């Protein structure tokens, strides 16, 4: 079957733009044919579009379909493992249709969540970082940078559910700050354009015991100043420098200062293993059913040709929460 997909025109250096993407028609074939209905977007994708990608997975190549998480409905199947009408998730990326073997798709429960898009949550990363890397527990004072984004908006809520005494978040506008406190239940939040170090001294006068970082830069420095002895830093990303060269995108944290303060630095990445996904979904469903969790999401409606535009808007901070495109 002929389908339209989004391909990378060339590796990105510096600021990405529409010229880095093209629409191509390709033939897809396999035992199972799936109509794509919703595509997950994440800032991490930008790193996979660079020749000097520093993630532990191969970079995408020019002429290759881009994107990762997708959910859709089976429209044809020659394998009894999947039936026409089944809802499935895959890593097939930005295309209108995909095809492959039944084992390349994960069958989903349509009734597990209020909306199928919940399956695209960046929860495995947030839960793994908070529960297994930072080991958040009773009494912790937690600071989450980039807290209005897909990972941070979940990480802060997870910390509260795990027993944190106080959770503080940073975001890029007054509206997002209000959103963190009034909608997501953060205890406090501030605009990172203010002086982060001063705001942390104000909001956490006795210091922080956990820092979940997706931004780096000045916010990492501020967290280090505010850290209690023995504080645990779960370092997930560096959005503040994501458009730079490799050295700028992945600056080395000040380990000497961290050691002097007794801070434990734990850089990590989540590989979405079955165990990581299962742990997240188990808690996610329970917390939602108990009314103790908000799933922050932005759903952009559009055609496959609109996906690159939505991705570029995501990089510019236009959305909040977990972002996906529902194909119309």
C-alpha angles and dihedrals in degrees: 000000000000115000137170120245139171116248133188112250095198141339113286122242117180119341116012121226142173090276090071092067136060137181114239135179115229138171116245122193136170146114090283127043118198130190108219114232106168135017126201120225127203135172088234089075090074091066090053089057093061127090089222093051111170098195119108092250131073117276118243115259130224109273092026125118111255133210132062127214118055137161127200148141127274110244098173132019136177092179124081090217089076130034133200108274096030116137111231141178126214143160093243097123134205106358136113092231134014133191137193145112120323091248090061089067131063115218112229133205107243090204098049095093138019090255132018089237089072087077088068094061118132087227099124090064094044094046095044091049095048101036103033106022103033092025092211115200146154115332099010120145106216132195119196119191119207087020097166093060129092097272100030095050089058096038093059093051091046090054090054092049090050091056107268112164094214134011122195124188137190126213140167104253143029090249092055091046090054089047092055093052103034100036108024100036101241111161092226140351140184141196108258090217085074120074102291094198092052093046092051091050087053098044098037105029092166092049135251126282097194133036120189104192128194095152113046121185118078093358092057089050091050092049090051090054090050096044122120118222107280094021115161119228117198103196110202106159150338108235092159090071102027095124096055133090121282095277092048094045094052107032114182111248118241096263095173092058091044092052091048089055094043092245119157112221116204115177110192147170127200116231094191094237116181089257093052093047093046093050091052097045093048092056094037094057093044094049092046092050090050091050091239099118138058120207105217110206143154117206116197116201117215152105125284087264090062095058097087090051091052090048093052090048089052090055089053092054096252095140139045132218124005111345128211139161119231108207114230 
